[in-house]
Amino acid sequence: MTARRELVLGTVGAVLVCLGAFGVGDPPRNHRLLTDLGLSWLTYGHGKTLCAILFWAGVAAMVFAWVRLGRLVHAPESGVSVASLQRWVLAWAAPLTLTVPVYSRDVYAYLAQGAVFGAGFDPYADGPAHHPGPLLDSMAQVWATTSAPYGPMFVGMIRAVTEVTGDHVILGVLVMRLVLLPGLFLSLWAVPRLAKHFGASPQAGLWLLLFNPMVLIHLVAGPHVELLMIGVLLAGLTLLVTGRHLSGLAVLGLAVSIKITAGVAIPFAVWIWLSHIRSRRPVTARDVVGVFAAVIGVTVAVFGAWTLIVGLGLGWLTGLGYADVIINWFTAPTLAAHLVTLVAAPFVALNLQPVLEVTRTIGSGLLAVILVTLWWRHRHDERDAVAGIAWAMLAVLILEPSTLPWYYTWALGIAVAFTLPGWARATIVGASTFLLIVFQPDDAIAFYQPGALLLAGALSLLAGWSLLHPDPLRLGRFGRWAWHGAGDPSRQPVPTST
């Protein structure tokens, strides 16, 4: 079996996304590059329509190729090598490093926060509004007066970027992508090793996380700090499960220093290390105390070192609270608030905000209980502990005040360690496709537009269903060729060698 057609199609799709984003993405505000190049027509009228066609055709091609590739890598005798897939991930990602930011203006916020730090302010206390200029103009203005929620290592990195690029927005975006790209390379290194360690398919792991169009478009074209955080997190976890405990913990400490969410994995490191000791001899009380001390000591030391280097203290705690500004019904507390106001509407007019405060408080309390319960229940061995990390990340996504598409890489990255059943893979395909549609490339959302939601739901169901069923639209012979084609394992000769 060969996946060349699928891999080439995905690359072509990435190129189309790259080109189309210049008209429908999130370009810098008040910047004259397109005007100076005579390309301003791409951002309005027929030019913008053409770009929209290119962009969505590219997204469709990437999803289509991803689904077909998924059928291939899960075939019993897949001849697709890990090395080949690793190279093709870079081919899919390459065009996305050169395009206009899409789906979010967060990269401009990173740069604006770095510029504020470089100008002598404290990004953990002072918002980007303290440093007016093109970076501030280009970011989402809702964050202009809020402080940075990121760990000290990442705050130091964005300051270093703006020290080099200054207020040059386009150069800043390109350099920011270069700074985040090591996360992709770390993921390429860690995913096959983590999957193989637990008996899962390395090819399937690469397919699940790194060929996922939602992940690539949001994290690389976005771009987002999750690209770096998930790579460092997976690298640390890989070192940890393969017995390099201290180095693994140090790398996990780096992940927390990038974004505090990575800290969800730290408590489970205790069970992983103890399970390794248990595989050699009985665990003693001294072992338990020593492992607890090492896990806490190493990660706190790494985080503390970066805190001292950057010199800003623990102000990032303040920034975490600003996530409440984001309101969409994709988390359980926000959905519950919407339902409460909707059900109560015939009887009493309830303002959404006070209801949100109640449901989010309940959600936070429930999340704390669930995280502690998951940590204790998944203590039996290293496989159980890693599964606990995945469930814990998913619980955070469901119960935190707000969730955005790129946050789902937290759970997807851990899931590569396991052989997922078909229904789970189909669900991930459908959910990823849905998130690519209801969130728009110009940072708009269609969560409250019934027509757009129905279309997104239908296309998502089609994508998920087609992963498991050839010819999902029942188009006969043509449908089987289009959706399955060379990717139908039942129609391929079994290779005699790889």
N, C-alpha and C positions, 0 to 999 in steps of 0.2 A: 504494500500500500504506500502511496505517496501523498503528501499533504501540500505539494508545491503550489497547486492551483489555489488552495485556500489561503496559503501564506502570502502569495503574490496579491491575491484579491484584497486581503487585509491591508497590505502596504499601499495599494492604490487607494483604498478607502481613507487611510491616514493622510495621504497627499491631498485628497479632495477636502477632507476636514480642515487641513492646513490652509488651503486656498479660500474656502468658503468663509472661514472665520474672520478674514479681513473685512467682510461686509456685515457679518451678523454677530461678531464677538464683542469683546469689551476693550476697544482700543483706548489709548490714553486720551483724556479730554484736553482740549485746547492745544493739540499737537498738530503740526502742519506737514508731517511726513507724507501722508497720502496726497495732500494738496500739492506739495512741492514736486511729487512724482507724477502728477496729473492723474491720480487714481481716486480722487475724492468721490467720483461717481459710483464707486463700489458701495458706498454707505447709504445710498438713498435710491428711490425709484427702481427702475429696471435693474440697475447694477446690484442693488441689495437683494432683489428677487433672485437674480442669477446666483449670487453668493449663497443664499438660503438653499437653493436647489443643490449646489455643489456640496454644501455642508451636510445636509440631511442625506444626500446620496452617499456621501462618505461614511456617515454613521451607519446607514443601512448596510453598506458593503462590509464594514468592520464587524457588525453583529452577525451578518450572514456567514462570513468567513469563520468567525469565532464558533458559531454553532456547528458548522460542518467540521471544523477542526476538533471540536469536542467529541463528535461521533468517532472520529479516527483515533484519537489518543486513548479512548476508552475501549477500543476494540481488543479482543483477546490477544491477537498477534500483531499489534501495532509495530510498524517498522520505522516509526519516526524517532530519531535519536534526540537525547537531551541536548547535546551540543548544537544540533541544527536548530532546535526550538529556541535556544538561548540567543543564537545569532539573529533569528527572525524577530524576536522580541525587540531587539535594537532597531531592526528595519521598520517595524511598526511605530516605534517611538520617535525615530529620527525626525520625520516631518513635523511632529507635534512640538518639537523643541524650538521651531522657527516661526511659529504662528502667533497671532494676537491672542492674549489671554481669553479664555472662554469660561462661561458658566459662573464666573465670580470675579470680583475685583480685589480679591484677597492679596494677590501679589503686590499690588500697589500699596496696600496697607502695610505689608511687611516692610517695604522700602521706606514708607513714610515713618514708621516706627523706628527703623534704623537711623533715618536722618534726624529724628528728634533726639535720639541718644547721642549721635555724633555732634549735635548742636549744643550739648551740655545739659539737656533735660533728662529726666528719669522716665523712660517709657512705661515703667510700672506705676507711675503716678500722673504723668502728663501725656495727654493725647496728641496725635499728629497735628492738631490745630495749632499747636505752639510753634510749628515750623511751616508757615505758608509757602506754597510753591506748586510746581506741576505734579509732584507726588501726591500732595494733599488733594489737589483738584481731581486727580484720576481715581482715587479710591472711593469706595462707598461711603457717603457722607454720614451714615448712621454711626460709623466707627470713628469719626473725626475727633471726638472728645473722650473716647474711651481709652483705657490703658491696655498694654499688651498682655495677653494671657499665656504667652509661651515661656518655656524654660530658659534658664540663663545662657545655656550654650547657643540656642538658636538666636536669642537676642544679640549675643556677641557676634554671631555670624552675619546677621542682617546689618549690624553697624559696620562690619568690615566691608560688606558689599557696597554700602553707600559711601564709605570713605573712598572707594575706588571710582564709583560711577557718579557720585554727586547727585544732582537733581535731574540727570539725564534719564528720562523714563524708559525709553526703549532699551538702552544699554543696560539699565538696571534690571529689567525683566529678563534679558538674555543671560546676564551674569547670575541672577537668582536661580534660573533653571540649571545652570552649570553647578551651582552650589548644592542643589537638591539632587542632581543626577547620581551621585554616589549611592543614594538610597536604592536606586534601580539596580545598580551593579551588585550591591550587597544582597538584594532580594534574588537576583539571578544566581548568586553563589549559594544562598541559604536554602531556598525553596527545594531544590532537588535533594539536598542533604537531609533536610528535615523530613521530607516525605519518605525517602528511602529508609531512614532510621526507624520509622514506625511502620514499615512494610507497605506504604502507599506508593502509587505510581508517580515518579518525578515528573513525567510528561503531563500527567493530569494536574499536578500541582501548579506547574507553569501555566497550563491552560486556564485553570481556575482564577488565578490572581493576575498574572502579567500579560496575558492575551485578552483579558476582559476589557472591552472597549470603554466601559464606564470608568475603570481604574486608570487606563492609559490616558484617556481624554481629560479626565478631571485632574489627575495627579501630575501629568507631564505638560499638557497644553494649558491646564488651569493657570499656573501650577500651584501646588499646595505643599505645605510642610509635611503632610502625611507621607509623601514620597520618601523623604529622608527618614522620618520616624519609623515607618514600618520596616524599612530595610535594616536599620540598626537594631530594632526589636527582634526581627527574625534571626539576624546574625547572632545576637546575644543568646537567644533561646537555643539555637543550633549548637553553639559552644557549650551551653549548660547541659543539654541532654546527651551530648557526646562525652561528658565527663570532665570538661575543662571548666570547672565550677567558678573559680575566682575570675578568670578572664571573661567568662560569660556574664557574671554578675557586674563586672566593670562595664561591659558593653551595654547591659540593660540599664545601668546607671546613666550612661550617655543618652539612651533613648528617653529616659525620664527628663533629662536635662534639655531635650529638644521639645517635647510636649508631655505634660504631666500624665496624660491618659495612659502612657506606656507603663505607669506605675501599677496598673491593675494586675500585671503579670508578676510583679515582684514577690508577693506573698506565696505564690504557688511554687516559686523556686525552692522553698524549704522542702516541700514534698518530693520534688525531683531529686534533690541532693540526698535526702534521707533514703529514698528508694534505691539509689546507687549503693549506699552503705549496706542496706538490708540485703542486697543481692550477694554480698560477700560474707556478711556475718550479722548476728543480731544487733539491733540498734540499742544503744544505752542512753541513759539520761544525759550523760556527758556529750554524746553525739548530738542530741536534740538541742541542747544549750549552745553548743559550738556552731551548729549550722544556723540556728536563729541569729546568733551574734554575727556570723560572717555575712549572711544575707543582708542584715540591716547595716552592718558596718561598712561593707564595700560599696553598696549603692548610695548610702548617705555620704560617704567620703567623696565619691565621684561627683555627686550633685553639689555637695558643699564646696568642692574645689572649684567648680564652674561658677558657683555663686560668688566666691571670693575673687575669682579672676575678673568677672564682669563688674562686681562691686555694687550690685543693686539690691541685695538682700532678698527677702521673700515677697516682694511686692506683686509677683505674678498671681498671688492668691486673689487680689482685688480684681484682676482682669477676668478671672474665671466667671465671675458673677454676671458679666455683660452678655453671656450667651442667652440670657432670658429675653433679650431684645428680639431674637429670631422667633417668629411665630409661624409654624405650619403644622398641619395635623399629622405629621409623619412620626410623632412620638406619642406614646400612650397618654401622658398627662395632658398634652395639648389637645389630642383627639377627645379625651374625656371632657375637657372644658368646652369644646365646641358642641358636643352632644348635650351637655347639661343646659347650655344657653338655648340650644335648638328645642329641646323638649319643654323647657320652661317658657318659651316665647309666647304661647297662647295665653299664658296665665300671668306672667310677670316679665318685665324687660330687665334682663340681667346684663350688666356690662361684662365683656369677656375678660378684661384684665384682672378684676378681683377673683373671678372664678379660677383663672389660670394660677393665681398665687396659691390657692387652696390645693388644686390638683397637682401642681408641681411640688408643693411641700410633701404631699402624700407620696408622690412618685419618688422623691429623694429619700424619704424614710424607708419606703419599700425596697428601693435599690440597695440601700445600706444593708438591710437584712438579707437580701438575696445574695449579695457579694460575700458576706460572712458565711452564709450557709453553703454556697458553692465552694468556697475555700475549704471548709471543713469536710464536706462530703467527697471532694475529689482529692483525697490524701493518700490513696492506696498505693499508687505506683506512678512512674513518670508519664505514662500514657494517659492515665486518669487525670493527672495534674494539668497536662497540656489541654485536654478536653475541657477542664475546668476554666482555663484561661479563655478558651473560645466562647464558652457559655457566658462567662463574666463580661467579656467585651460586648456580646450580643445584648446582655441585660442593660449595660450602660447605654447602648444605642436606643433601646426601646423606652427606657425610663428616664433618661436625662431630659432637661427642659427643652432642648432642641437638637435636631439631628440633620445633617446635610449629607449629600451622596458620598462625598469622599471619606466621610467617617466610617463607612462600611468596610473600608480596607482593614480596619482594626481587627474585625472578626474574620474576614476572608483570608488574611495573611496567616492566621493560626490554623484555619481549616485545611490548609494544604497538607497538614500532617496526617490526614485521615482519608480513607477510601469512602467517599460519600455515596449514598444510594442514588439511584437515578432520579427519584422525585426531588431530592435535595439539590442536585445539580440543575434540574429543570427550574426549580424555584429561584435559584441564584441567577440563571439566565433571564428569567422573566423579570425579576426585581431589578436587575442591572439595566435591562432595556427600558423598563418603566422610568427609572431615575434619569436616564438620558433624554427622555421625552418631556416629562412634566417639569423638569428644570430646563430652562431655555439658555442658549449660548450667550445671550445678552444680559444674563443675570436676572431675568424675569422668571416667575414661576407660574405654573398653570394648575396649581392645586385646587383652586376654587372655580375652575371653568369646566362645567360638566361635559361639554363636547370634547375638549382636549383630554379630559380624564378617561372618557370612554374610548377614544382613539388609542391613547397610551395603554390602557388596559387590554384592548383587543390585540394590539401589536405585541405586547409583552406575553400574553397567553400564547400567541402564535409562535413566538421565539422559543419559549420554554417547552411547548408541546413538540416542536420540530426537533428538539435535541433528542427526544426519545422515539419519535415516530417519523418514518419517511413519508413524504407526501402529505403533510398535515392538512392541506386544503383539498385533498382528494381530487387531484387534477389528472390522475391516471399516469400513464407512462412519462409524459412531460414533467409532471410534478415530482415523480420519483427521481428523475434526472436532475431537476433544478435544486431540489432540497437535499438530495442524497448523493447522486452522481457517483464520482469516484470515491466518495466517502462512505459508501455502503459496504461494511465489512462482509456481509453475506454474499456480495457479488465480486469479491476479490480473491485471487489465488493466495493461498497461505505462503508467505515468503519462506524460502529455505535457509536464508541467512540474513543478517542485518549488517 
